[in-house]
Amino acid sequence: MSKASRRDFLQTAGMAAAPAAAAQSQSNPHYRQSRFSPGGAPHKISDNLYAFEDTCQVYVIRDGSRCVLIDFGSGKILDHLAALNITSVDAILHTHHHRDQCQGDQRAVERRIPIYVPAHEHHLFSDARDFWRNRRVFHLYYVRNDFNTITEDIPETRRLFDYTTLRLGKLEFFIMPSPGHTLGSITLCTTIDGKKTAFPGDLIYSPGKIQNLYDTQINYGGSEGIDLGIYSLERLREWKPELLCPSHGEPMTDPDTAMRETVRRLTDYYRFQTGNDPVEANQPYVISPHLIGHHLTTSSFYALISNSGKAMFIDYGAASGLHFGNFERATATTDRIRFVEHSIDRLKREYGMRSIDVAMPSHMHDDHMNGFPHLQRRYSTRVWCYENMVDIFQNPRGHNLGCTLGEPFKVDRSFKHGERFRWEEYEFEITHSPGHTEYQMALFVTVDGKRVAFTGDAFFTNPRNDGTLRHNLIFRNHVENDSHLKSIRNLIDHEPEMICPGHGKSFPVDKAIMLATEQKFRTQQSFFFDLLPEGEAGFGLDPSWVSIYPYQILATPGVRQKLEIRVQNYKTAPMKMEVALIAPSEWSITPEVARFEVPAGTVRSAGVEITIPKSWNGAGPRFAIAADVVRDGKYLGQVTEAVVDMPGNSGWAG
């Protein structure tokens, strides 16, 4: 056979073999298993609690002839349950996703045992193959040990959401977030045989010790898991467990001493490695008797405490930049970033706060309000906001904007530009304050005799010391050529004495610096007009002047769905639009071409209906469609898009 014919033969053979390999994979999807298994037998901790040393400690909580298992190891525990007079398993509850916790889960799947997993690691169970398909190995600087993820998908029965209570028979488990060993780890808190018992996974190994150090390193050269672990241990100490049952190591009967010593050693190590104090050492500061600022949280947040003890929070994001930055990077594509509660106990203990009555976001970015759904669920806090934020919060799938929280939550009250309102003894005025984002407010109020402006991320002190305020410019946030000018005019018109910014400490402000900032923004506006085509400045600043609404479409085969084509016209004359969706050919789309006129300086939309055949298999769990656009007779092409999520990939379900 010639070299050419041999090459052609091998190419043809390879192409023919691929479908056969795929068919084999589908018919036999599971990996082969070794014959290794742990020895020994479960040992009794108390009347209804047993531990079995497998690849991790597997705990058996007995309820008559039934039981709940905490983690699963190789699954060998199933062979020992009959000796404990247990005939069925209600559920396996996993503390985290590492293989030593769940490598035997296919045995549970075969026996139809429900598998419950931490909500913020669910994709590392049920979508493990996709994780491995996309996990970078070359150019490796994100050294987080998600490499200890299972090699095949494990179907989850239920997700364990932070701060919720799970009831299984007579047992109740409080789900406490416990990042440290992994970013999505949880502690399962319950009462067994009259004793408050916590299952913290690998948060702690024994008094003063953790299982390893490499799992605590998330970024290149970092000590993030040490900081997070200190924080998590302190929160667990507040629960006051009487028995601590780790995933590795022996149960601890003096948990507080064990955790306190572990925190001490971890803190010493963290300071040695970084030269910094851990997040747990962060302190708020008193701006005035009724206004407390928190500037070391990921974004600054403010607690305005009334004479009655009720509080209004202005923003409430993550406990620290370390929390937010690492959780953000670890979040699955269709999920919401993790939130861990902070500051509330201290505000009650040290500053007289009795309740969190209202929370108001300075703007729509997740680093400023990803704690709002938690406040609603746990403290019945009402959310008030500027009117154009409402749809972002209640329908976050609708838009493609920077920094959108992937969880909808209800808004209780909204306000218009210039509206005044009263809360407790305080009088407020709210204004639209675009620039950093279109969806931002400025809130003006007098507190303890001082005129204060809460401005979110609109203005900061300027390290250039040029007599102006610092600002930022992110086009994905929706910026128009005069946005920043509107924002600074609000300040000039209201003449605050102090700005409470979205990052950093509050600072004094005077009219001179505000006027100089206004002039700087006029210069910026001139750059926009100079750099962009004549008459096109608005379109050159806005990547979503044409958009499909909602941007993230939850599509169900066989169900007719309504979409909108939205167009913002920045011209001084009307625009004639023709828009056609570029979507799978099997879909029914009505009309095929949406034709409509958009008056000057306005936003208009046209409705489009899609129907996906009930039998349609889809292009994957998530894929894109586009919109082909003609404006005033000129063909612009596919200038915008939307993503489609099929059933089973709907993201946050909390």
C-alpha positions as CSV (number, residue, x, y, z in Angstrom):
1,M,0.0,0.0,0.0
2,S,1.4,3.4,-0.9
3,K,2.0,6.2,1.7
4,A,-0.9,8.2,0.2
5,S,-3.4,5.3,0.1
6,R,-2.3,4.2,3.6
7,R,-2.9,7.7,4.9
8,D,-6.3,7.9,3.2
9,F,-7.2,4.5,4.6
10,L,-6.3,5.5,8.2
11,Q,-8.3,8.8,7.9
12,T,-11.3,6.9,6.6
13,A,-11.0,4.2,9.2
14,G,-10.7,6.9,11.9
15,M,-13.9,8.6,10.7
16,A,-15.8,5.3,10.6
17,A,-14.6,4.4,14.1
18,A,-15.8,7.5,15.8
19,P,-19.6,6.7,15.7
20,A,-18.9,3.2,16.9
21,A,-16.9,4.5,19.8
22,A,-19.7,6.9,20.6
23,A,-22.3,4.2,20.5
24,Q,-20.1,2.0,22.8
25,S,-19.8,4.9,25.2
26,Q,-23.5,5.4,25.3
27,S,-24.3,1.8,25.8
28,N,-21.6,1.4,28.6
29,P,-21.2,4.9,30.0
30,H,-19.6,3.9,33.4
31,Y,-16.0,3.5,34.1
32,R,-14.7,0.1,35.2
33,Q,-14.0,-0.2,39.0
34,S,-11.1,-1.7,40.8
35,R,-11.5,-4.5,43.3
36,F,-10.0,-2.4,46.2
37,S,-12.2,-1.9,49.2
38,P,-11.7,-0.8,52.8
39,G,-11.5,-3.3,55.6
40,G,-13.0,-3.0,59.1
41,A,-16.6,-2.3,60.2
42,P,-18.6,0.6,61.4
43,H,-18.0,1.7,65.0
44,K,-20.6,3.1,67.3
45,I,-20.3,6.8,68.4
46,S,-23.7,7.0,70.1
47,D,-27.0,5.0,70.0
48,N,-27.9,6.2,66.5
49,L,-24.6,7.4,65.1
50,Y,-21.9,5.2,63.5
51,A,-18.7,5.9,61.6
52,F,-17.1,3.8,58.9
53,E,-13.5,4.5,57.8
54,D,-13.5,4.3,54.0
55,T,-11.7,6.7,51.6
56,C,-13.3,9.2,54.0
57,Q,-15.2,8.8,57.2
58,V,-18.8,7.7,56.2
59,Y,-21.3,8.5,59.0
60,V,-24.5,6.5,59.4
61,I,-27.3,8.3,61.2
62,R,-29.9,5.6,62.1
63,D,-33.6,6.3,62.3
64,G,-35.2,2.9,63.1
65,S,-34.6,0.6,60.2
66,R,-33.7,3.5,58.0
67,C,-30.7,5.8,57.8
68,V,-29.0,8.8,56.3
69,L,-25.4,8.6,55.2
70,I,-23.0,11.6,55.4
71,D,-20.6,11.2,52.5
72,F,-20.2,7.8,50.8
73,G,-16.5,7.0,50.1
74,S,-16.3,3.8,48.0
75,G,-19.8,2.7,48.9
76,K,-18.7,-0.2,50.9
77,I,-20.9,0.9,53.8
78,L,-23.8,-0.6,52.0
79,D,-22.4,-4.0,52.8
80,H,-22.5,-3.3,56.5
81,L,-26.0,-1.8,57.0
82,A,-27.8,-5.2,57.5
83,A,-25.5,-5.8,60.6
84,L,-26.9,-2.5,62.0
85,N,-30.5,-3.7,61.3
86,I,-30.8,-1.0,58.6
87,T,-32.9,-2.0,55.6
88,S,-33.0,1.3,53.6
89,V,-31.1,4.5,53.0
90,D,-33.1,7.7,52.8
91,A,-30.3,9.8,51.3
92,I,-26.6,10.4,50.9
93,L,-25.7,13.9,52.0
94,H,-22.3,15.1,50.6
95,T,-20.3,17.8,52.4
96,H,-18.2,18.5,49.2
97,H,-17.3,17.2,45.8
98,H,-13.9,15.5,46.2
99,R,-13.6,12.0,44.9
100,D,-12.8,10.5,48.3
101,Q,-16.3,11.6,49.4
102,C,-18.2,10.3,46.3
103,Q,-16.2,7.8,44.2
104,G,-18.6,5.0,45.0
105,D,-21.8,7.0,44.2
106,Q,-22.5,4.9,41.1
107,R,-23.4,2.0,43.5
108,A,-26.0,4.4,45.1
109,V,-27.3,5.3,41.6
110,E,-27.8,1.7,40.7
111,R,-29.8,1.2,44.0
112,R,-31.8,4.4,43.4
113,I,-30.5,5.9,46.6
114,P,-31.1,9.7,46.6
115,I,-27.9,11.8,46.4
116,Y,-27.9,15.3,47.9
117,V,-25.0,17.6,47.0
118,P,-23.9,21.1,47.9
119,A,-25.6,23.6,45.7
120,H,-22.5,25.5,44.7
121,E,-20.7,22.3,43.7
122,H,-23.6,20.5,42.0
123,H,-22.0,20.8,38.5
124,L,-18.9,19.0,39.8
125,F,-21.2,16.0,40.4
126,S,-23.9,16.0,37.7
127,D,-21.8,17.7,34.9
128,A,-18.3,16.3,35.8
129,R,-17.6,15.2,32.2
130,D,-18.2,18.7,31.0
131,F,-15.9,20.0,33.7
132,W,-13.1,17.7,32.5
133,R,-13.8,18.7,28.9
134,N,-13.1,22.3,29.8
135,R,-10.6,22.2,32.7
136,R,-7.3,23.9,31.7
137,V,-4.1,22.0,32.3
138,F,-1.6,23.9,30.1
139,H,-0.8,27.5,31.3
140,L,-2.0,26.5,34.7
141,Y,-2.2,29.4,37.2
142,Y,-5.7,28.6,38.6
143,V,-4.4,25.8,40.8
144,R,-7.6,25.2,42.8
145,N,-7.9,21.5,43.5
146,D,-11.1,20.9,41.5
147,F,-8.8,18.3,39.9
148,N,-10.2,16.1,42.7
149,T,-13.5,16.0,40.8
150,I,-15.2,12.6,40.0
151,T,-14.5,11.3,36.5
152,E,-18.1,10.5,35.5
153,D,-21.4,12.2,36.0
154,I,-23.3,11.5,39.2
155,P,-27.0,12.4,38.9
156,E,-28.1,14.6,41.8
157,T,-31.4,14.2,43.5
158,R,-31.4,17.5,45.3
159,R,-29.1,20.5,45.9
160,L,-28.3,21.5,49.5
161,F,-28.7,25.3,49.5
162,D,-26.9,27.4,52.1
163,Y,-28.9,28.5,55.2
164,T,-31.8,26.2,54.5
165,T,-33.1,23.3,56.6
166,L,-33.4,19.8,55.2
167,R,-35.9,17.4,56.8
168,L,-35.5,13.7,56.4
169,G,-37.8,11.6,58.6
170,K,-37.2,12.7,62.2
171,L,-33.9,14.4,61.3
172,E,-33.4,18.1,60.5
173,F,-30.1,19.4,59.0
174,F,-29.2,23.0,58.8
175,I,-27.0,23.7,55.8
176,M,-24.1,25.9,56.9
177,P,-21.7,27.3,54.2
178,S,-18.2,26.3,55.1
179,P,-15.7,27.3,52.3
180,G,-12.1,26.5,53.0
181,H,-11.2,23.0,52.0
182,T,-13.2,23.6,48.9
183,L,-15.1,26.7,47.8
184,G,-18.5,25.0,47.9
185,S,-18.1,23.0,51.1
186,I,-20.9,22.8,53.6
187,T,-21.3,21.7,57.2
188,L,-24.4,19.6,58.1
189,C,-25.7,20.6,61.5
190,T,-28.2,18.5,63.3
191,T,-29.1,16.9,66.7
192,I,-28.4,13.2,67.2
193,D,-29.2,11.4,70.5
194,G,-29.8,14.8,72.1
195,K,-26.4,16.2,71.1
196,K,-25.8,19.1,68.7
197,T,-23.6,17.4,66.1
198,A,-21.8,19.0,63.1
199,F,-20.4,17.2,60.0
200,P,-17.9,19.8,58.6
201,G,-16.4,17.7,55.9
202,D,-12.6,18.5,55.6
203,L,-12.8,21.9,57.2
204,I,-11.0,20.5,60.2
205,Y,-9.0,17.2,60.8
206,S,-8.3,17.3,64.5
207,P,-7.7,20.0,67.2
208,G,-5.3,22.4,65.6
209,K,-4.9,20.5,62.3
210,I,-6.4,20.3,58.8
211,Q,-6.0,17.4,56.4
212,N,-3.7,19.1,53.9
213,L,-2.5,22.5,52.7
214,Y,-2.7,22.0,49.0
215,D,-6.5,22.0,49.0
216,T,-6.5,25.4,50.5
217,Q,-4.5,27.0,47.7
218,I,-6.9,28.4,45.0
219,N,-4.8,30.8,43.0
220,Y,-1.1,30.7,42.2
221,G,0.9,31.3,45.4
222,G,-2.3,32.1,47.4
223,S,-3.6,31.2,50.8
224,E,-7.2,31.8,50.1
225,G,-8.6,28.6,51.6
226,I,-6.8,29.3,54.9
227,D,-8.6,32.7,55.2
228,L,-11.9,31.2,54.2
229,G,-11.4,28.3,56.6
230,I,-10.8,30.6,59.5
231,Y,-14.0,32.4,58.7
232,S,-16.0,29.2,58.4
233,L,-14.7,27.8,61.7
234,E,-15.6,31.0,63.5
235,R,-19.2,30.8,62.1
236,L,-19.4,27.1,63.1
237,R,-18.2,28.0,66.6
238,E,-21.1,30.4,66.9
239,W,-23.5,27.4,66.4
240,K,-21.9,25.8,69.5
241,P,-21.8,22.1,68.4
242,E,-21.2,19.4,71.1
243,L,-19.8,16.8,68.7
244,L,-17.7,17.4,65.6
245,C,-17.5,14.6,63.0
246,P,-14.9,15.4,60.3
247,S,-14.5,13.6,57.0
248,H,-10.9,12.6,58.0
249,G,-9.8,12.2,61.5
250,E,-11.7,11.1,64.6
251,P,-14.9,12.7,66.1
252,M,-14.1,15.5,68.5
253,T,-16.0,15.8,71.8
254,D,-14.7,19.3,72.7
255,P,-15.4,21.1,69.4
256,D,-14.9,24.6,70.7
257,T,-11.4,24.0,72.0
258,A,-10.6,22.1,68.8
259,M,-11.8,24.8,66.5
260,R,-10.3,27.6,68.5
261,E,-6.9,26.0,68.4
262,T,-7.2,25.4,64.7
263,V,-8.2,29.0,64.1
264,R,-5.2,30.2,66.1
265,R,-2.7,28.1,64.1
266,L,-4.3,28.9,60.8
267,T,-4.2,32.7,61.6
268,D,-0.6,32.5,62.5
269,Y,0.2,30.7,59.3
270,Y,-1.9,33.1,57.2
271,R,-0.1,36.1,58.7
272,F,3.3,34.4,58.1
273,Q,2.5,33.7,54.5
274,T,0.7,37.0,53.5
275,G,1.7,39.6,56.1
276,N,-2.0,40.4,56.4
277,D,-4.8,39.7,58.9
278,P,-7.5,37.3,57.8
279,V,-11.0,38.5,56.8
280,E,-12.3,37.5,60.2
281,A,-10.3,40.4,61.7
282,N,-12.1,43.0,59.5
283,Q,-13.9,45.7,61.5
284,P,-16.6,48.3,60.5
285,Y,-16.0,51.9,61.3
286,V,-18.4,54.6,62.8
287,I,-19.1,57.4,60.3
288,S,-21.5,59.0,62.7
289,P,-23.6,57.7,65.7
290,H,-26.3,56.3,63.4
291,L,-24.3,55.4,60.3
292,I,-21.8,52.5,60.3
293,G,-19.6,51.8,57.3
294,H,-18.0,48.6,56.2
295,H,-15.2,49.2,53.7
296,L,-13.3,45.9,53.9
297,T,-16.2,43.9,52.6
298,T,-15.9,43.3,48.8
299,S,-17.9,46.4,48.2
300,S,-18.6,48.9,50.9
301,F,-21.9,48.6,52.6
302,Y,-23.6,51.0,55.1
303,A,-26.0,50.4,57.9
304,L,-28.1,53.3,58.8
305,I,-29.6,52.5,62.2
306,S,-32.7,54.4,63.4
307,N,-33.5,55.3,67.0
308,S,-35.9,52.3,67.1
309,G,-33.1,49.9,66.2
310,K,-34.3,49.2,62.7
311,A,-31.6,49.3,60.0
312,M,-31.5,50.3,56.4
313,F,-28.6,48.6,54.5
314,I,-27.2,50.5,51.5
315,D,-25.7,47.6,49.5
316,Y,-24.8,44.2,51.0
317,G,-22.3,42.2,49.1
318,A,-19.7,39.5,50.0
319,A,-17.7,39.3,53.3
320,S,-14.5,40.3,51.5
321,G,-12.9,40.7,48.1
322,L,-11.3,37.3,48.7
323,H,-14.8,35.7,49.2
324,F,-16.3,37.4,46.2
325,G,-13.3,37.0,43.8
326,N,-12.9,33.2,44.4
327,F,-16.6,32.4,44.5
328,E,-17.1,34.3,41.3
329,R,-14.5,32.4,39.5
330,A,-15.8,29.0,40.7
331,T,-19.4,29.7,39.8
332,A,-21.0,27.4,37.2
333,T,-22.1,29.2,34.0
334,T,-25.8,29.1,34.8
335,D,-25.6,29.5,38.6
336,R,-25.5,32.4,41.1
337,I,-22.3,33.3,43.0
338,R,-22.1,32.0,46.6
339,F,-23.0,34.3,49.4
340,V,-21.8,33.8,53.0
341,E,-23.4,36.0,55.7
342,H,-21.3,38.6,57.5
343,S,-21.4,41.6,59.9
344,I,-25.0,41.2,61.1
345,D,-24.2,39.7,64.5
346,R,-21.6,42.5,65.2
347,L,-24.1,45.2,64.2
348,K,-26.6,43.7,66.7
349,R,-24.0,43.1,69.4
350,E,-22.1,46.4,69.2
351,Y,-24.3,49.0,67.5
352,G,-27.8,48.4,68.7
353,M,-29.3,47.1,65.5
354,R,-32.5,45.0,66.2
355,S,-33.7,44.2,62.7
356,I,-32.8,44.8,59.0
357,D,-35.9,46.5,57.8
358,V,-34.9,47.7,54.3
359,A,-32.1,47.1,51.9
360,M,-31.4,49.4,49.0
361,P,-28.9,48.7,46.2
362,S,-26.7,51.6,45.0
363,H,-26.7,49.9,41.6
364,M,-27.5,46.5,40.0
365,H,-24.0,44.9,40.3
366,D,-23.7,41.6,42.1
367,D,-20.8,42.6,44.2
368,H,-23.1,45.1,45.9
369,M,-26.3,43.2,46.4
370,N,-25.6,39.4,46.2
371,G,-26.6,39.2,49.8
372,F,-30.1,40.7,49.2
373,P,-31.9,37.4,48.6
374,H,-30.4,36.0,51.8
375,L,-31.6,39.1,53.7
376,Q,-35.1,38.5,52.3
377,R,-35.2,34.8,53.2
378,R,-33.6,34.9,56.6
379,Y,-34.6,38.3,58.0
380,S,-37.7,39.3,55.9
381,T,-35.9,42.4,54.8
382,R,-37.7,44.6,52.2
383,V,-35.9,45.6,49.1
384,W,-36.4,49.1,47.7
385,C,-34.6,50.4,44.6
386,Y,-34.6,52.9,41.7
387,E,-37.2,52.0,39.2
388,N,-35.0,50.9,36.3
389,M,-33.3,48.2,38.4
390,V,-36.5,46.3,39.0
391,D,-36.5,44.1,35.9
392,I,-32.8,43.4,36.4
393,F,-33.4,42.0,39.8
394,Q,-36.7,40.2,39.1
395,N,-35.7,38.9,35.7
396,P,-31.9,38.6,35.6
397,R,-32.0,36.5,32.4
398,G,-33.5,39.4,30.5
399,H,-30.4,41.4,29.8
400,N,-26.7,41.0,28.9
401,L,-25.1,43.4,31.3
402,G,-21.9,43.2,33.4
403,C,-22.0,41.8,36.9
404,T,-25.6,40.5,37.0
405,L,-26.6,38.3,39.9
406,G,-27.8,34.9,38.7
407,E,-30.8,34.7,41.1
408,P,-34.1,36.6,40.8
409,F,-35.5,38.3,43.8
410,K,-38.6,40.4,44.5
411,V,-38.5,44.2,44.8
412,D,-41.0,45.6,47.3
413,R,-40.9,49.2,46.3
414,S,-39.4,51.3,43.5
415,F,-38.7,55.1,43.1
416,K,-38.6,57.6,40.3
417,H,-35.9,60.2,39.6
418,G,-36.2,63.1,42.1
419,E,-38.7,61.2,44.3
420,R,-38.6,62.0,48.1
421,F,-39.5,59.5,50.7
422,R,-39.4,58.9,54.5
423,W,-38.0,56.0,56.4
424,E,-38.1,56.1,60.2
425,E,-36.9,59.6,61.1
426,Y,-34.9,60.1,57.9
427,E,-35.9,62.1,54.7
428,F,-34.4,60.8,51.5
429,E,-34.2,61.9,47.9
430,I,-33.3,59.5,45.1
431,T,-31.9,60.4,41.7
432,H,-30.9,58.4,38.6
433,S,-27.1,58.4,38.5
434,P,-25.8,56.7,35.3
435,G,-22.2,56.3,34.2
436,H,-20.8,53.3,35.9
437,T,-24.0,51.7,34.8
438,E,-27.4,52.9,33.6
439,Y,-28.9,51.1,36.5
440,Q,-27.6,53.1,39.4
441,M,-28.9,55.7,41.9
442,A,-27.6,58.4,44.1
443,L,-29.3,58.6,47.5
444,F,-29.2,61.8,49.5
445,V,-30.0,62.1,53.2
446,T,-29.0,64.1,56.3
447,V,-27.6,61.8,59.1
448,D,-26.5,63.2,62.4
449,G,-26.5,66.7,61.0
450,K,-24.4,65.9,57.9
451,R,-25.6,65.8,54.3
452,V,-24.6,62.4,52.9
453,A,-24.7,61.0,49.3
454,F,-24.6,57.3,48.7
455,T,-23.3,57.1,45.2
456,G,-22.3,53.4,44.6
457,D,-19.5,53.1,42.1
458,A,-19.9,56.5,40.4
459,F,-17.2,58.5,42.3
460,F,-14.1,57.7,44.3
461,T,-11.1,59.6,45.6
462,N,-8.5,60.2,42.9
463,P,-5.0,58.9,43.4
464,R,-3.8,61.3,40.7
465,N,-4.6,64.2,43.1
466,D,-5.7,66.3,40.1
467,G,-8.6,68.0,41.9
468,T,-11.2,65.7,40.4
469,L,-13.1,62.6,41.5
470,R,-12.2,59.3,40.0
471,H,-14.8,57.4,37.9
472,N,-14.8,54.3,35.7
473,L,-16.2,53.4,32.3
474,I,-17.5,49.9,31.5
475,F,-19.4,49.7,28.2
476,R,-21.1,46.4,28.9
477,N,-22.8,48.2,31.8
478,H,-24.7,50.5,29.3
479,V,-23.1,53.9,29.0
480,E,-24.4,56.9,27.0
481,N,-22.3,59.9,26.0
482,D,-23.8,62.1,28.7
483,S,-24.2,59.5,31.5
484,H,-21.4,60.7,33.7
485,L,-22.4,64.3,33.2
486,K,-25.9,63.5,34.5
487,S,-24.4,61.8,37.5
488,I,-22.1,64.7,38.5
489,R,-24.9,67.3,38.0
490,N,-26.9,65.4,40.7
491,L,-24.0,66.0,43.2
492,I,-23.6,69.6,42.2
493,D,-27.3,70.3,42.6
494,H,-27.6,68.5,46.0
495,E,-24.3,69.7,47.5
496,P,-23.5,66.8,49.8
497,E,-20.8,67.2,52.5
498,M,-19.8,63.6,52.3
499,I,-19.8,60.8,49.8
500,C,-20.3,57.2,50.8
501,P,-18.8,55.3,47.8
502,G,-19.3,51.7,46.7
503,H,-15.7,50.8,47.5
504,G,-13.5,52.3,50.2
505,K,-14.2,54.7,53.1
506,S,-16.5,57.7,53.1
507,F,-14.8,61.0,52.2
508,P,-15.6,64.7,52.3
509,V,-16.5,66.5,49.1
510,D,-16.8,70.2,48.1
511,K,-18.2,72.1,45.2
512,A,-14.8,72.9,43.7
513,I,-13.9,69.2,43.2
514,M,-17.4,68.5,41.8
515,L,-17.2,71.3,39.2
516,A,-13.7,70.2,38.2
517,T,-15.1,66.6,37.7
518,E,-17.9,68.0,35.6
519,Q,-15.4,69.6,33.3
520,K,-13.4,66.3,33.1
521,F,-16.6,64.5,32.0
522,R,-17.2,67.2,29.3
523,T,-13.7,66.3,28.0
524,Q,-14.6,62.6,28.0
525,Q,-17.8,63.3,26.1
526,S,-15.7,65.2,23.5
527,F,-13.5,62.2,23.1
528,F,-16.6,60.0,22.4
529,F,-17.7,62.3,19.6
530,D,-14.2,62.7,18.2
531,L,-13.3,59.0,18.1
532,L,-16.6,57.6,16.8
533,P,-18.2,58.0,13.4
534,E,-20.3,61.1,12.9
535,G,-23.8,60.6,14.3
536,E,-22.9,57.1,15.6
537,A,-21.5,57.9,19.1
538,G,-24.4,56.3,20.9
539,F,-24.2,53.1,18.9
540,G,-20.4,53.0,19.4
541,L,-20.8,53.1,23.2
542,D,-23.6,50.5,23.5
543,P,-22.9,46.9,22.5
544,S,-26.6,46.1,23.0
545,W,-28.4,48.8,21.1
546,V,-30.2,45.9,19.4
547,S,-31.0,43.1,21.8
548,I,-33.1,39.9,22.1
549,Y,-35.2,39.9,25.3
550,P,-34.7,37.8,27.3
551,Y,-31.1,37.4,26.6
552,Q,-30.9,34.0,28.4
553,I,-33.9,32.1,27.0
554,L,-35.3,29.1,28.9
555,A,-36.7,27.1,26.0
556,T,-39.1,24.2,26.3
557,P,-39.8,22.0,23.3
558,G,-43.4,22.0,22.2
559,V,-44.2,25.3,24.0
560,R,-44.7,28.6,22.2
561,Q,-42.5,31.3,23.6
562,K,-42.6,35.1,23.1
563,L,-39.4,37.1,22.6
564,E,-38.8,40.7,21.9
565,I,-36.4,42.4,19.6
566,R,-35.5,45.7,21.3
567,V,-33.8,48.6,19.6
568,Q,-32.5,51.8,21.1
569,N,-32.3,54.7,18.6
570,Y,-29.6,57.2,19.3
571,K,-30.2,59.2,16.1
572,T,-32.1,62.4,15.8
573,A,-34.3,60.9,13.1
574,P,-36.5,57.7,13.1
575,M,-35.0,54.4,12.1
576,K,-36.6,51.7,10.0
577,M,-35.6,48.2,11.3
578,E,-35.8,44.7,9.8
579,V,-34.7,41.9,12.0
580,A,-34.7,38.1,11.4
581,L,-33.7,35.5,14.0
582,I,-31.0,33.1,13.0
583,A,-32.0,29.9,14.9
584,P,-32.2,26.1,14.2
585,S,-34.1,25.5,11.0
586,E,-36.6,23.1,12.7
587,W,-38.0,26.0,14.8
588,S,-41.1,27.9,13.9
589,I,-40.5,31.6,14.0
590,T,-43.3,34.2,13.6
591,P,-42.8,36.6,11.9
592,E,-39.8,35.5,10.0
593,V,-38.8,39.1,9.6
594,A,-39.8,41.8,12.2
595,R,-40.3,45.2,10.6
596,F,-40.9,48.2,12.7
597,E,-39.9,51.9,13.1
598,V,-38.1,53.4,16.1
599,P,-38.6,57.1,16.7
600,A,-35.6,59.3,17.4
601,G,-34.1,59.0,20.9
602,T,-36.4,56.2,22.0
603,V,-36.5,52.4,22.6
604,R,-39.0,50.3,20.7
605,S,-39.6,46.6,20.6
606,A,-41.2,44.1,18.2
607,G,-42.6,40.7,19.3
608,V,-41.4,37.4,17.9
609,E,-42.8,34.0,18.7
610,I,-40.8,30.8,18.6
611,T,-42.0,27.2,18.8
612,I,-39.5,24.4,19.2
613,P,-40.8,20.9,18.0
614,K,-41.6,18.7,20.9
615,S,-39.3,16.0,19.6
616,W,-36.4,18.3,18.9
617,N,-33.2,17.0,20.4
618,G,-31.3,20.3,20.6
619,A,-27.8,21.5,19.9
620,G,-26.8,21.0,23.5
621,P,-27.8,22.2,27.0
622,R,-26.8,25.7,26.1
623,F,-26.3,27.3,22.6
624,A,-26.6,30.6,20.9
625,I,-29.1,32.2,18.4
626,A,-28.5,35.5,16.6
627,A,-30.4,38.4,15.1
628,D,-29.7,39.5,11.5
629,V,-30.3,43.2,11.2
630,V,-31.1,45.8,8.5
631,R,-31.2,49.4,9.6
632,D,-32.6,52.0,7.2
633,G,-32.0,49.7,4.3
634,K,-28.4,49.0,5.2
635,Y,-27.5,45.4,6.0
636,L,-25.5,45.2,9.3
637,G,-25.5,41.5,9.8
638,Q,-25.8,39.4,13.0
639,V,-25.1,42.3,15.4
640,T,-26.6,40.7,18.5
641,E,-27.4,37.3,20.0
642,A,-29.1,35.4,22.8
643,V,-28.3,32.2,24.6
644,V,-30.8,29.3,24.9
645,D,-30.9,27.0,27.9
646,M,-32.8,23.7,27.4
647,P,-34.5,21.9,30.2
648,G,-32.2,20.6,32.9
649,N,-29.8,23.6,32.6
650,S,-32.0,26.2,34.2
651,G,-29.4,27.3,36.8
652,W,-30.3,28.7,40.2
653,A,-33.3,27.0,41.8
654,G,-33.1,28.3,45.3
